[in-house]
Structure formats: C-alpha cells, structure tokens
Amino acid sequence: MSVSANQRGRLMMSTERLNESSDRIKESRRTMLETEELGVSILQDLHQQRQSLLHANDTVFLLLKVPYRLHLLTGKFEGKDERKRLMRKGGRKNK
C-alpha cells in the first residue's frame, strides 16, 4: 500500500503541530516552576517579617511597661500576667 502525497503532507503537518504543542507545554511548565519558586521565596520572606514584628511587639510591650496590649494574633488584650510570662521566656514566643 503506498501513501499518497496528500496523506504524507497531512501527516507532516500533524507532526509539526504536535511538536509545537509539546514546546508550548514545556515552556508553560518552565514558567510554572519559576512562579512556584518565586512564591516560596515570598512566603519565606513574609514569615521572617512576621517573626520580626512579633518579636518587636513583645519587646516594646516589655520595655515600655504599658499595662495592656492588643495581641496581634488573637485580637485580645493582654496584661501584666502576659508580661511576666514573656519575661520568664526572655521576651520570645515559641510559635
């Protein structure tokens, strides 16, 4: 059975389209991985900033000896008992 020129041309066009689609998928995957890496980096930076803010909040609470403070996570007011607990822990929270 011989393959006609028309069939050969359609086969070549289909193969070319398949190759182009494969290239687009590879490029999309590369972009997705780069985006994921960037997202992880941003989340790590945000976590470090959050830890710094929580530590600074505890430090100000201890140094200024304000009677109460608004807890950043719970939204509840804390007072002298919380200051004593923080002083025992050296002003750091384990979270």
PyMOL Python script that loads the backbone (N, CA, C, O; Angstrom):
from pymol import cmd

cmd.read_pdbstr("""\
ATOM      1  N   MET A   1       0.856  -1.173   0.000  1.00  0.00           N
ATOM      2  CA  MET A   1       0.000   0.000   0.000  1.00  0.00           C
ATOM      3  C   MET A   1       0.899   1.233   0.000  1.00  0.00           C
ATOM      4  O   MET A   1       1.785   1.353   0.847  1.00  0.00           O
ATOM      5  N   SER A   2       0.687   2.115  -0.910  1.00  0.00           N
ATOM      6  CA  SER A   2       1.510   3.320  -0.987  1.00  0.00           C
ATOM      7  C   SER A   2       0.766   4.486  -0.346  1.00  0.00           C
ATOM      8  O   SER A   2      -0.463   4.554  -0.357  1.00  0.00           O
ATOM      9  N   VAL A   3       1.548   5.393   0.209  1.00  0.00           N
ATOM     10  CA  VAL A   3       0.987   6.584   0.866  1.00  0.00           C
ATOM     11  C   VAL A   3       0.995   7.698  -0.166  1.00  0.00           C
ATOM     12  O   VAL A   3       2.011   7.982  -0.800  1.00  0.00           O
ATOM     13  N   SER A   4      -0.136   8.305  -0.312  1.00  0.00           N
ATOM     14  CA  SER A   4      -0.233   9.382  -1.297  1.00  0.00           C
ATOM     15  C   SER A   4       0.469  10.638  -0.788  1.00  0.00           C
ATOM     16  O   SER A   4       0.714  10.784   0.409  1.00  0.00           O
ATOM     17  N   ALA A   5       0.781  11.518  -1.690  1.00  0.00           N
ATOM     18  CA  ALA A   5       1.435  12.785  -1.344  1.00  0.00           C
ATOM     19  C   ALA A   5       0.535  13.597  -0.418  1.00  0.00           C
ATOM     20  O   ALA A   5       1.027  14.284   0.476  1.00  0.00           O
ATOM     21  N   ASN A   6      -0.756  13.524  -0.621  1.00  0.00           N
ATOM     22  CA  ASN A   6      -1.714  14.251   0.210  1.00  0.00           C
ATOM     23  C   ASN A   6      -1.670  13.726   1.648  1.00  0.00           C
ATOM     24  O   ASN A   6      -1.640  14.515   2.592  1.00  0.00           O
ATOM     25  N   GLN A   7      -1.665  12.422   1.816  1.00  0.00           N
ATOM     26  CA  GLN A   7      -1.609  11.828   3.150  1.00  0.00           C
ATOM     27  C   GLN A   7      -0.277  12.151   3.831  1.00  0.00           C
ATOM     28  O   GLN A   7      -0.244  12.449   5.025  1.00  0.00           O
ATOM     29  N   ARG A   8       0.801  12.093   3.082  1.00  0.00           N
ATOM     30  CA  ARG A   8       2.111  12.422   3.625  1.00  0.00           C
ATOM     31  C   ARG A   8       2.158  13.879   4.099  1.00  0.00           C
ATOM     32  O   ARG A   8       2.716  14.173   5.157  1.00  0.00           O
ATOM     33  N   GLY A   9       1.581  14.774   3.328  1.00  0.00           N
ATOM     34  CA  GLY A   9       1.541  16.191   3.707  1.00  0.00           C
ATOM     35  C   GLY A   9       0.735  16.406   4.982  1.00  0.00           C
ATOM     36  O   GLY A   9       1.146  17.167   5.858  1.00  0.00           O
ATOM     37  N   ARG A  10      -0.411  15.740   5.088  1.00  0.00           N
ATOM     38  CA  ARG A  10      -1.228  15.867   6.311  1.00  0.00           C
ATOM     39  C   ARG A  10      -0.496  15.294   7.517  1.00  0.00           C
ATOM     40  O   ARG A  10      -0.561  15.862   8.606  1.00  0.00           O
ATOM     41  N   LEU A  11       0.194  14.185   7.337  1.00  0.00           N
ATOM     42  CA  LEU A  11       0.963  13.582   8.418  1.00  0.00           C
ATOM     43  C   LEU A  11       2.075  14.522   8.891  1.00  0.00           C
ATOM     44  O   LEU A  11       2.301  14.667  10.093  1.00  0.00           O
ATOM     45  N   MET A  12       2.759  15.151   7.954  1.00  0.00           N
ATOM     46  CA  MET A  12       3.836  16.086   8.306  1.00  0.00           C
ATOM     47  C   MET A  12       3.279  17.310   9.042  1.00  0.00           C
ATOM     48  O   MET A  12       3.883  17.788  10.002  1.00  0.00           O
ATOM     49  N   MET A  13       2.122  17.814   8.587  1.00  0.00           N
ATOM     50  CA  MET A  13       1.501  18.964   9.270  1.00  0.00           C
ATOM     51  C   MET A  13       1.072  18.582  10.686  1.00  0.00           C
ATOM     52  O   MET A  13       1.247  19.363  11.622  1.00  0.00           O
ATOM     53  N   SER A  14       0.517  17.394  10.840  1.00  0.00           N
ATOM     54  CA  SER A  14       0.094  16.929  12.169  1.00  0.00           C
ATOM     55  C   SER A  14       1.291  16.773  13.098  1.00  0.00           C
ATOM     56  O   SER A  14       1.227  17.137  14.272  1.00  0.00           O
ATOM     57  N   THR A  15       2.373  16.236  12.569  1.00  0.00           N
ATOM     58  CA  THR A  15       3.592  16.070  13.364  1.00  0.00           C
ATOM     59  C   THR A  15       4.145  17.425  13.793  1.00  0.00           C
ATOM     60  O   THR A  15       4.567  17.591  14.938  1.00  0.00           O
ATOM     61  N   GLU A  16       4.145  18.381  12.890  1.00  0.00           N
ATOM     62  CA  GLU A  16       4.633  19.729  13.219  1.00  0.00           C
ATOM     63  C   GLU A  16       3.767  20.369  14.301  1.00  0.00           C
ATOM     64  O   GLU A  16       4.294  20.963  15.242  1.00  0.00           O
ATOM     65  N   ARG A  17       2.456  20.254  14.179  1.00  0.00           N
ATOM     66  CA  ARG A  17       1.558  20.813  15.210  1.00  0.00           C
ATOM     67  C   ARG A  17       1.792  20.141  16.558  1.00  0.00           C
ATOM     68  O   ARG A  17       1.788  20.810  17.591  1.00  0.00           O
ATOM     69  N   LEU A  18       1.994  18.839  16.558  1.00  0.00           N
ATOM     70  CA  LEU A  18       2.269  18.111  17.795  1.00  0.00           C
ATOM     71  C   LEU A  18       3.569  18.608  18.429  1.00  0.00           C
ATOM     72  O   LEU A  18       3.627  18.812  19.642  1.00  0.00           O
ATOM     73  N   ASN A  19       4.598  18.802  17.626  1.00  0.00           N
ATOM     74  CA  ASN A  19       5.875  19.318  18.142  1.00  0.00           C
ATOM     75  C   ASN A  19       5.720  20.719  18.725  1.00  0.00           C
ATOM     76  O   ASN A  19       6.280  21.014  19.781  1.00  0.00           O
ATOM     77  N   GLU A  20       4.970  21.581  18.051  1.00  0.00           N
ATOM     78  CA  GLU A  20       4.733  22.937  18.557  1.00  0.00           C
ATOM     79  C   GLU A  20       3.974  22.897  19.881  1.00  0.00           C
ATOM     80  O   GLU A  20       4.289  23.645  20.807  1.00  0.00           O
ATOM     81  N   SER A  21       2.980  22.026  19.965  1.00  0.00           N
ATOM     82  CA  SER A  21       2.217  21.891  21.216  1.00  0.00           C
ATOM     83  C   SER A  21       3.111  21.398  22.347  1.00  0.00           C
ATOM     84  O   SER A  21       3.002  21.872  23.477  1.00  0.00           O
ATOM     85  N   SER A  22       3.982  20.460  22.052  1.00  0.00           N
ATOM     86  CA  SER A  22       4.918  19.951  23.061  1.00  0.00           C
ATOM     87  C   SER A  22       5.839  21.062  23.548  1.00  0.00           C
ATOM     88  O   SER A  22       6.111  21.167  24.744  1.00  0.00           O
ATOM     89  N   ASP A  23       6.316  21.886  22.628  1.00  0.00           N
ATOM     90  CA  ASP A  23       7.183  23.012  23.009  1.00  0.00           C
ATOM     91  C   ASP A  23       6.439  23.996  23.909  1.00  0.00           C
ATOM     92  O   ASP A  23       7.003  24.494  24.883  1.00  0.00           O
ATOM     93  N   ARG A  24       5.170  24.279  23.586  1.00  0.00           N
ATOM     94  CA  ARG A  24       4.375  25.199  24.422  1.00  0.00           C
ATOM     95  C   ARG A  24       4.166  24.619  25.814  1.00  0.00           C
ATOM     96  O   ARG A  24       4.222  25.347  26.805  1.00  0.00           O
ATOM     97  N   ILE A  25       3.924  23.319  25.896  1.00  0.00           N
ATOM     98  CA  ILE A  25       3.754  22.664  27.202  1.00  0.00           C
ATOM     99  C   ILE A  25       5.037  22.738  28.015  1.00  0.00           C
ATOM    100  O   ILE A  25       4.988  23.017  29.213  1.00  0.00           O
ATOM    101  N   LYS A  26       6.181  22.496  27.391  1.00  0.00           N
ATOM    102  CA  LYS A  26       7.465  22.587  28.087  1.00  0.00           C
ATOM    103  C   LYS A  26       7.703  24.003  28.605  1.00  0.00           C
ATOM    104  O   LYS A  26       8.150  24.183  29.737  1.00  0.00           O
ATOM    105  N   GLU A  27       7.408  24.999  27.787  1.00  0.00           N
ATOM    106  CA  GLU A  27       7.594  26.393  28.201  1.00  0.00           C
ATOM    107  C   GLU A  27       6.643  26.752  29.347  1.00  0.00           C
ATOM    108  O   GLU A  27       7.029  27.453  30.283  1.00  0.00           O
ATOM    109  N   SER A  28       5.423  26.276  29.271  1.00  0.00           N
ATOM    110  CA  SER A  28       4.449  26.527  30.350  1.00  0.00           C
ATOM    111  C   SER A  28       4.912  25.891  31.656  1.00  0.00           C
ATOM    112  O   SER A  28       4.788  26.487  32.726  1.00  0.00           O
ATOM    113  N   ARG A  29       5.436  24.696  31.561  1.00  0.00           N
ATOM    114  CA  ARG A  29       5.939  24.009  32.760  1.00  0.00           C
ATOM    115  C   ARG A  29       7.116  24.775  33.366  1.00  0.00           C
ATOM    116  O   ARG A  29       7.206  24.920  34.585  1.00  0.00           O
ATOM    117  N   ARG A  30       8.014  25.264  32.512  1.00  0.00           N
ATOM    118  CA  ARG A  30       9.154  26.052  32.987  1.00  0.00           C
ATOM    119  C   ARG A  30       8.665  27.317  33.703  1.00  0.00           C
ATOM    120  O   ARG A  30       9.177  27.671  34.765  1.00  0.00           O
ATOM    121  N   THR A  31       7.680  27.988  33.120  1.00  0.00           N
ATOM    122  CA  THR A  31       7.115  29.194  33.733  1.00  0.00           C
ATOM    123  C   THR A  31       6.456  28.867  35.069  1.00  0.00           C
ATOM    124  O   THR A  31       6.608  29.614  36.036  1.00  0.00           O
ATOM    125  N   MET A  32       5.728  27.759  35.129  1.00  0.00           N
ATOM    126  CA  MET A  32       5.063  27.354  36.363  1.00  0.00           C
ATOM    127  C   MET A  32       6.080  27.091  37.474  1.00  0.00           C
ATOM    128  O   MET A  32       5.867  27.499  38.615  1.00  0.00           O
ATOM    129  N   LEU A  33       7.178  26.416  37.152  1.00  0.00           N
ATOM    130  CA  LEU A  33       8.197  26.128  38.157  1.00  0.00           C
ATOM    131  C   LEU A  33       8.879  27.407  38.655  1.00  0.00           C
ATOM    132  O   LEU A  33       9.165  27.534  39.845  1.00  0.00           O
ATOM    133  N   GLU A  34       9.138  28.346  37.755  1.00  0.00           N
ATOM    134  CA  GLU A  34       9.730  29.627  38.159  1.00  0.00           C
ATOM    135  C   GLU A  34       8.775  30.386  39.076  1.00  0.00           C
ATOM    136  O   GLU A  34       9.198  30.977  40.070  1.00  0.00           O
ATOM    137  N   THR A  35       7.492  30.366  38.739  1.00  0.00           N
ATOM    138  CA  THR A  35       6.485  31.055  39.549  1.00  0.00           C
ATOM    139  C   THR A  35       6.387  30.418  40.934  1.00  0.00           C
ATOM    140  O   THR A  35       6.267  31.121  41.938  1.00  0.00           O
ATOM    141  N   GLU A  36       6.437  29.104  40.986  1.00  0.00           N
ATOM    142  CA  GLU A  36       6.384  28.403  42.268  1.00  0.00           C
ATOM    143  C   GLU A  36       7.590  28.759  43.137  1.00  0.00           C
ATOM    144  O   GLU A  36       7.440  28.998  44.335  1.00  0.00           O
ATOM    145  N   GLU A  37       8.771  28.797  42.548  1.00  0.00           N
ATOM    146  CA  GLU A  37       9.979  29.172  43.291  1.00  0.00           C
ATOM    147  C   GLU A  37       9.851  30.587  43.853  1.00  0.00           C
ATOM    148  O   GLU A  37      10.207  30.840  45.004  1.00  0.00           O
ATOM    149  N   LEU A  38       9.344  31.494  43.043  1.00  0.00           N
ATOM    150  CA  LEU A  38       9.158  32.873  43.491  1.00  0.00           C
ATOM    151  C   LEU A  38       8.159  32.926  44.638  1.00  0.00           C
ATOM    152  O   LEU A  38       8.374  33.647  45.613  1.00  0.00           O
ATOM    153  N   GLY A  39       7.073  32.174  44.534  1.00  0.00           N
ATOM    154  CA  GLY A  39       6.061  32.139  45.592  1.00  0.00           C
ATOM    155  C   GLY A  39       6.631  31.623  46.902  1.00  0.00           C
ATOM    156  O   GLY A  39       6.341  32.174  47.964  1.00  0.00           O
ATOM    157  N   VAL A  40       7.435  30.578  46.837  1.00  0.00           N
ATOM    158  CA  VAL A  40       8.059  30.025  48.043  1.00  0.00           C
ATOM    159  C   VAL A  40       8.980  31.061  48.675  1.00  0.00           C
ATOM    160  O   VAL A  40       8.984  31.230  49.895  1.00  0.00           O
ATOM    161  N   SER A  41       9.750  31.746  47.861  1.00  0.00           N
ATOM    162  CA  SER A  41      10.657  32.775  48.362  1.00  0.00           C
ATOM    163  C   SER A  41       9.889  33.904  49.053  1.00  0.00           C
ATOM    164  O   SER A  41      10.290  34.374  50.118  1.00  0.00           O
ATOM    165  N   ILE A  42       8.799  34.331  48.447  1.00  0.00           N
ATOM    166  CA  ILE A  42       7.976  35.402  49.037  1.00  0.00           C
ATOM    167  C   ILE A  42       7.389  34.948  50.364  1.00  0.00           C
ATOM    168  O   ILE A  42       7.386  35.712  51.329  1.00  0.00           O
ATOM    169  N   LEU A  43       6.893  33.719  50.429  1.00  0.00           N
ATOM    170  CA  LEU A  43       6.323  33.212  51.680  1.00  0.00           C
ATOM    171  C   LEU A  43       7.379  33.127  52.780  1.00  0.00           C
ATOM    172  O   LEU A  43       7.082  33.415  53.939  1.00  0.00           O
ATOM    173  N   GLN A  44       8.597  32.741  52.437  1.00  0.00           N
ATOM    174  CA  GLN A  44       9.679  32.697  53.424  1.00  0.00           C
ATOM    175  C   GLN A  44       9.994  34.103  53.940  1.00  0.00           C
ATOM    176  O   GLN A  44      10.183  34.303  55.139  1.00  0.00           O
ATOM    177  N   ASP A  45      10.048  35.069  53.030  1.00  0.00           N
ATOM    178  CA  ASP A  45      10.304  36.455  53.436  1.00  0.00           C
ATOM    179  C   ASP A  45       9.196  36.967  54.354  1.00  0.00           C
ATOM    180  O   ASP A  45       9.474  37.608  55.368  1.00  0.00           O
ATOM    181  N   LEU A  46       7.953  36.688  54.004  1.00  0.00           N
ATOM    182  CA  LEU A  46       6.824  37.123  54.832  1.00  0.00           C
ATOM    183  C   LEU A  46       6.867  36.480  56.214  1.00  0.00           C
ATOM    184  O   LEU A  46       6.563  37.131  57.213  1.00  0.00           O
ATOM    185  N   HIS A  47       7.243  35.210  56.272  1.00  0.00           N
ATOM    186  CA  HIS A  47       7.352  34.531  57.564  1.00  0.00           C
ATOM    187  C   HIS A  47       8.419  35.201  58.437  1.00  0.00           C
ATOM    188  O   HIS A  47       8.197  35.434  59.626  1.00  0.00           O
ATOM    189  N   GLN A  48       9.575  35.510  57.842  1.00  0.00           N
ATOM    190  CA  GLN A  48      10.646  36.171  58.598  1.00  0.00           C
ATOM    191  C   GLN A  48      10.198  37.551  59.080  1.00  0.00           C
ATOM    192  O   GLN A  48      10.491  37.941  60.211  1.00  0.00           O
ATOM    193  N   GLN A  49       9.493  38.283  58.230  1.00  0.00           N
ATOM    194  CA  GLN A  49       8.998  39.607  58.622  1.00  0.00           C
ATOM    195  C   GLN A  49       7.987  39.487  59.753  1.00  0.00           C
ATOM    196  O   GLN A  49       7.988  40.298  60.679  1.00  0.00           O
ATOM    197  N   ARG A  50       7.119  38.470  59.681  1.00  0.00           N
ATOM    198  CA  ARG A  50       6.124  38.258  60.735  1.00  0.00           C
ATOM    199  C   ARG A  50       6.814  37.978  62.069  1.00  0.00           C
ATOM    200  O   ARG A  50       6.430  38.524  63.103  1.00  0.00           O
ATOM    201  N   GLN A  51       7.850  37.111  62.033  1.00  0.00           N
ATOM    202  CA  GLN A  51       8.577  36.794  63.252  1.00  0.00           C
ATOM    203  C   GLN A  51       9.236  38.049  63.831  1.00  0.00           C
ATOM    204  O   GLN A  51       9.229  38.254  65.045  1.00  0.00           O
ATOM    205  N   SER A  52       9.796  38.874  62.973  1.00  0.00           N
ATOM    206  CA  SER A  52      10.426  40.121  63.433  1.00  0.00           C
ATOM    207  C   SER A  52       9.408  41.046  64.078  1.00  0.00           C
ATOM    208  O   SER A  52       9.674  41.648  65.118  1.00  0.00           O
ATOM    209  N   LEU A  53       8.239  41.156  63.454  1.00  0.00           N
ATOM    210  CA  LEU A  53       7.187  42.019  64.014  1.00  0.00           C
ATOM    211  C   LEU A  53       6.686  41.497  65.355  1.00  0.00           C
ATOM    212  O   LEU A  53       6.473  42.277  66.283  1.00  0.00           O
ATOM    213  N   LEU A  54       6.498  40.189  65.465  1.00  0.00           N
ATOM    214  CA  LEU A  54       6.042  39.627  66.741  1.00  0.00           C
ATOM    215  C   LEU A  54       7.081  39.851  67.829  1.00  0.00           C
ATOM    216  O   LEU A  54       6.735  40.190  68.961  1.00  0.00           O
ATOM    217  N   HIS A  55       8.350  39.663  67.493  1.00  0.00           N
ATOM    218  CA  HIS A  55       9.412  39.883  68.473  1.00  0.00           C
ATOM    219  C   HIS A  55       9.471  41.366  68.882  1.00  0.00           C
ATOM    220  O   HIS A  55       9.609  41.684  70.063  1.00  0.00           O
ATOM    221  N   ALA A  56       9.365  42.259  67.900  1.00  0.00           N
ATOM    222  CA  ALA A  56       9.380  43.693  68.205  1.00  0.00           C
ATOM    223  C   ALA A  56       8.191  44.072  69.079  1.00  0.00           C
ATOM    224  O   ALA A  56       8.323  44.885  69.994  1.00  0.00           O
ATOM    225  N   ASN A  57       7.038  43.488  68.799  1.00  0.00           N
ATOM    226  CA  ASN A  57       5.843  43.772  69.595  1.00  0.00           C
ATOM    227  C   ASN A  57       6.057  43.337  71.048  1.00  0.00           C
ATOM    228  O   ASN A  57       5.700  44.064  71.975  1.00  0.00           O
ATOM    229  N   ASP A  58       6.641  42.147  71.244  1.00  0.00           N
ATOM    230  CA  ASP A  58       6.920  41.674  72.603  1.00  0.00           C
ATOM    231  C   ASP A  58       7.927  42.582  73.296  1.00  0.00           C
ATOM    232  O   ASP A  58       7.767  42.914  74.471  1.00  0.00           O
ATOM    233  N   THR A  59       8.964  42.981  72.567  1.00  0.00           N
ATOM    234  CA  THR A  59       9.999  43.831  73.143  1.00  0.00           C
ATOM    235  C   THR A  59       9.436  45.178  73.580  1.00  0.00           C
ATOM    236  O   THR A  59       9.740  45.646  74.677  1.00  0.00           O
ATOM    237  N   VAL A  60       8.631  45.798  72.748  1.00  0.00           N
ATOM    238  CA  VAL A  60       8.024  47.093  73.104  1.00  0.00           C
ATOM    239  C   VAL A  60       7.123  46.925  74.314  1.00  0.00           C
ATOM    240  O   VAL A  60       7.131  47.759  75.218  1.00  0.00           O
ATOM    241  N   PHE A  61       6.354  45.862  74.335  1.00  0.00           N
ATOM    242  CA  PHE A  61       5.462  45.593  75.465  1.00  0.00           C
ATOM    243  C   PHE A  61       6.256  45.483  76.759  1.00  0.00           C
ATOM    244  O   PHE A  61       5.840  46.007  77.792  1.00  0.00           O
ATOM    245  N   LEU A  62       7.400  44.801  76.706  1.00  0.00           N
ATOM    246  CA  LEU A  62       8.219  44.637  77.911  1.00  0.00           C
ATOM    247  C   LEU A  62       8.932  45.924  78.303  1.00  0.00           C
ATOM    248  O   LEU A  62       8.983  46.274  79.482  1.00  0.00           O
ATOM    249  N   LEU A  63       9.482  46.628  77.320  1.00  0.00           N
ATOM    250  CA  LEU A  63      10.286  47.808  77.631  1.00  0.00           C
ATOM    251  C   LEU A  63       9.451  49.007  78.067  1.00  0.00           C
ATOM    252  O   LEU A  63       9.836  49.730  78.985  1.00  0.00           O
ATOM    253  N   LEU A  64       8.326  49.218  77.423  1.00  0.00           N
ATOM    254  CA  LEU A  64       7.504  50.387  77.758  1.00  0.00           C
ATOM    255  C   LEU A  64       6.632  50.164  78.979  1.00  0.00           C
ATOM    256  O   LEU A  64       6.103  51.108  79.565  1.00  0.00           O
ATOM    257  N   LYS A  65       6.491  48.908  79.352  1.00  0.00           N
ATOM    258  CA  LYS A  65       5.692  48.550  80.522  1.00  0.00           C
ATOM    259  C   LYS A  65       4.284  49.128  80.461  1.00  0.00           C
ATOM    260  O   LYS A  65       3.729  49.580  81.462  1.00  0.00           O
ATOM    261  N   VAL A  66       3.719  49.098  79.241  1.00  0.00           N
ATOM    262  CA  VAL A  66       2.328  49.528  79.111  1.00  0.00           C
ATOM    263  C   VAL A  66       1.461  48.500  79.825  1.00  0.00           C
ATOM    264  O   VAL A  66       1.793  47.315  79.836  1.00  0.00           O
ATOM    265  N   PRO A  67       0.347  48.940  80.426  1.00  0.00           N
ATOM    266  CA  PRO A  67      -0.446  47.999  81.214  1.00  0.00           C
ATOM    267  C   PRO A  67      -1.091  46.891  80.379  1.00  0.00           C
ATOM    268  O   PRO A  67      -1.256  45.769  80.859  1.00  0.00           O
ATOM    269  N   TYR A  68      -1.453  47.198  79.146  1.00  0.00           N
ATOM    270  CA  TYR A  68      -2.115  46.208  78.300  1.00  0.00           C
ATOM    271  C   TYR A  68      -1.652  46.370  76.864  1.00  0.00           C
ATOM    272  O   TYR A  68      -1.185  47.436  76.462  1.00  0.00           O
ATOM    273  N   ARG A  69      -1.785  45.323  76.116  1.00  0.00           N
ATOM    274  CA  ARG A  69      -1.518  45.405  74.688  1.00  0.00           C
ATOM    275  C   ARG A  69      -2.525  44.521  73.958  1.00  0.00           C
ATOM    276  O   ARG A  69      -3.092  43.590  74.529  1.00  0.00           O
ATOM    277  N   LEU A  70      -2.727  44.834  72.705  1.00  0.00           N
ATOM    278  CA  LEU A  70      -3.602  44.036  71.863  1.00  0.00           C
ATOM    279  C   LEU A  70      -2.752  42.951  71.214  1.00  0.00           C
ATOM    280  O   LEU A  70      -1.806  43.248  70.484  1.00  0.00           O
ATOM    281  N   HIS A  71      -3.091  41.700  71.481  1.00  0.00           N
ATOM    282  CA  HIS A  71      -2.343  40.586  70.903  1.00  0.00           C
ATOM    283  C   HIS A  71      -2.572  40.566  69.401  1.00  0.00           C
ATOM    284  O   HIS A  71      -3.714  40.630  68.944  1.00  0.00           O
ATOM    285  N   LEU A  72      -1.486  40.479  68.625  1.00  0.00           N
ATOM    286  CA  LEU A  72      -1.572  40.578  67.166  1.00  0.00           C
ATOM    287  C   LEU A  72      -2.307  39.411  66.528  1.00  0.00           C
ATOM    288  O   LEU A  72      -2.922  39.574  65.474  1.00  0.00           O
ATOM    289  N   LEU A  73      -2.255  38.252  67.140  1.00  0.00           N
ATOM    290  CA  LEU A  73      -2.870  37.079  66.530  1.00  0.00           C
ATOM    291  C   LEU A  73      -4.306  36.851  66.987  1.00  0.00           C
ATOM    292  O   LEU A  73      -5.175  36.526  66.177  1.00  0.00           O
ATOM    293  N   THR A  74      -4.555  37.021  68.282  1.00  0.00           N
ATOM    294  CA  THR A  74      -5.890  36.705  68.808  1.00  0.00           C
ATOM    295  C   THR A  74      -6.823  37.901  68.816  1.00  0.00           C
ATOM    296  O   THR A  74      -8.043  37.735  68.823  1.00  0.00           O
ATOM    297  N   GLY A  75      -6.265  39.106  68.816  1.00  0.00           N
ATOM    298  CA  GLY A  75      -7.098  40.299  68.894  1.00  0.00           C
ATOM    299  C   GLY A  75      -7.585  40.574  70.308  1.00  0.00           C
ATOM    300  O   GLY A  75      -8.424  41.451  70.518  1.00  0.00           O
ATOM    301  N   LYS A  76      -7.060  39.824  71.285  1.00  0.00           N
ATOM    302  CA  LYS A  76      -7.464  40.008  72.687  1.00  0.00           C
ATOM    303  C   LYS A  76      -6.425  40.862  73.403  1.00  0.00           C
ATOM    304  O   LYS A  76      -5.250  40.888  73.037  1.00  0.00           O
ATOM    305  N   PHE A  77      -6.896  41.560  74.437  1.00  0.00           N
ATOM    306  CA  PHE A  77      -5.980  42.362  75.237  1.00  0.00           C
ATOM    307  C   PHE A  77      -5.264  41.472  76.239  1.00  0.00           C
ATOM    308  O   PHE A  77      -5.854  40.556  76.813  1.00  0.00           O
ATOM    309  N   GLU A  78      -3.986  41.756  76.440  1.00  0.00           N
ATOM    310  CA  GLU A  78      -3.176  41.029  77.407  1.00  0.00           C
ATOM    311  C   GLU A  78      -2.616  42.032  78.397  1.00  0.00           C
ATOM    312  O   GLU A  78      -2.448  43.210  78.078  1.00  0.00           O
ATOM    313  N   GLY A  79      -2.334  41.563  79.583  1.00  0.00           N
ATOM    314  CA  GLY A  79      -1.848  42.484  80.595  1.00  0.00           C
ATOM    315  C   GLY A  79      -0.620  41.991  81.318  1.00  0.00           C
ATOM    316  O   GLY A  79       0.272  41.373  80.736  1.00  0.00           O
ATOM    317  N   LYS A  80      -0.597  42.289  82.641  1.00  0.00           N
ATOM    318  CA  LYS A  80       0.594  42.042  83.446  1.00  0.00           C
ATOM    319  C   LYS A  80       0.997  40.573  83.486  1.00  0.00           C
ATOM    320  O   LYS A  80       2.191  40.272  83.485  1.00  0.00           O
ATOM    321  N   ASP A  81       0.053  39.665  83.520  1.00  0.00           N
ATOM    322  CA  ASP A  81       0.398  38.239  83.556  1.00  0.00           C
ATOM    323  C   ASP A  81       1.170  37.839  82.310  1.00  0.00           C
ATOM    324  O   ASP A  81       2.111  37.048  82.378  1.00  0.00           O
ATOM    325  N   GLU A  82       0.771  38.383  81.185  1.00  0.00           N
ATOM    326  CA  GLU A  82       1.465  38.072  79.930  1.00  0.00           C
ATOM    327  C   GLU A  82       2.886  38.632  79.960  1.00  0.00           C
ATOM    328  O   GLU A  82       3.809  37.992  79.457  1.00  0.00           O
ATOM    329  N   ARG A  83       3.076  39.827  80.548  1.00  0.00           N
ATOM    330  CA  ARG A  83       4.418  40.409  80.643  1.00  0.00           C
ATOM    331  C   ARG A  83       5.318  39.502  81.479  1.00  0.00           C
ATOM    332  O   ARG A  83       6.473  39.274  81.121  1.00  0.00           O
ATOM    333  N   LYS A  84       4.800  38.991  82.579  1.00  0.00           N
ATOM    334  CA  LYS A  84       5.596  38.105  83.436  1.00  0.00           C
ATOM    335  C   LYS A  84       5.997  36.841  82.677  1.00  0.00           C
ATOM    336  O   LYS A  84       7.139  36.390  82.764  1.00  0.00           O
ATOM    337  N   ARG A  85       5.057  36.282  81.940  1.00  0.00           N
ATOM    338  CA  ARG A  85       5.350  35.070  81.170  1.00  0.00           C
ATOM    339  C   ARG A  85       6.422  35.351  80.118  1.00  0.00           C
ATOM    340  O   ARG A  85       7.332  34.546  79.921  1.00  0.00           O
ATOM    341  N   LEU A  86       6.312  36.486  79.452  1.00  0.00           N
ATOM    342  CA  LEU A  86       7.296  36.837  78.431  1.00  0.00           C
ATOM    343  C   LEU A  86       8.669  37.079  79.045  1.00  0.00           C
ATOM    344  O   LEU A  86       9.687  36.697  78.468  1.00  0.00           O
ATOM    345  N   MET A  87       8.698  37.702  80.194  1.00  0.00           N
ATOM    346  CA  MET A  87       9.978  37.968  80.846  1.00  0.00           C
ATOM    347  C   MET A  87      10.654  36.648  81.230  1.00  0.00           C
ATOM    348  O   MET A  87      11.875  36.524  81.129  1.00  0.00           O
ATOM    349  N   ARG A  88       9.870  35.671  81.668  1.00  0.00           N
ATOM    350  CA  ARG A  88      10.445  34.353  82.001  1.00  0.00           C
ATOM    351  C   ARG A  88      11.012  33.688  80.756  1.00  0.00           C
ATOM    352  O   ARG A  88      12.013  32.976  80.832  1.00  0.00           O
ATOM    353  N   LYS A  89      10.381  33.914  79.619  1.00  0.00           N
ATOM    354  CA  LYS A  89      10.852  33.297  78.370  1.00  0.00           C
ATOM    355  C   LYS A  89      11.889  34.166  77.672  1.00  0.00           C
ATOM    356  O   LYS A  89      12.347  33.802  76.589  1.00  0.00           O
ATOM    357  N   GLY A  90      12.260  35.247  78.223  1.00  0.00           N
ATOM    358  CA  GLY A  90      13.247  36.115  77.589  1.00  0.00           C
ATOM    359  C   GLY A  90      12.650  36.992  76.497  1.00  0.00           C
ATOM    360  O   GLY A  90      13.365  37.449  75.605  1.00  0.00           O
ATOM    361  N   GLY A  91      11.347  37.227  76.564  1.00  0.00           N
ATOM    362  CA  GLY A  91      10.709  38.113  75.599  1.00  0.00           C
ATOM    363  C   GLY A  91      10.385  37.454  74.274  1.00  0.00           C
ATOM    364  O   GLY A  91      10.002  38.139  73.327  1.00  0.00           O
ATOM    365  N   ARG A  92      10.532  36.115  74.182  1.00  0.00           N
ATOM    366  CA  ARG A  92      10.265  35.428  72.925  1.00  0.00           C
ATOM    367  C   ARG A  92       9.117  34.468  73.079  1.00  0.00           C
ATOM    368  O   ARG A  92       8.909  33.868  74.134  1.00  0.00           O
ATOM    369  N   LYS A  93       8.379  34.338  72.002  1.00  0.00           N
ATOM    370  CA  LYS A  93       7.298  33.356  71.958  1.00  0.00           C
ATOM    371  C   LYS A  93       7.745  32.212  71.078  1.00  0.00           C
ATOM    372  O   LYS A  93       8.469  32.414  70.104  1.00  0.00           O
ATOM    373  N   ASN A  94       7.322  31.029  71.414  1.00  0.00           N
ATOM    374  CA  ASN A  94       7.644  29.852  70.589  1.00  0.00           C
ATOM    375  C   ASN A  94       6.443  29.517  69.743  1.00  0.00           C
ATOM    376  O   ASN A  94       5.527  28.824  70.186  1.00  0.00           O
ATOM    377  N   LYS A  95       6.453  30.022  68.506  1.00  0.00           N
ATOM    378  CA  LYS A  95       5.349  29.747  67.583  1.00  0.00           C
ATOM    379  C   LYS A  95       5.883  29.293  66.277  1.00  0.00           C
ATOM    380  O   LYS A  95       5.113  29.010  65.359  1.00  0.00           O
TER     381      LYS A  95
END
""", "prot")
cmd.dss("prot")
cmd.show_as("cartoon", "prot")
cmd.util.cbc("prot")
cmd.orient("prot")
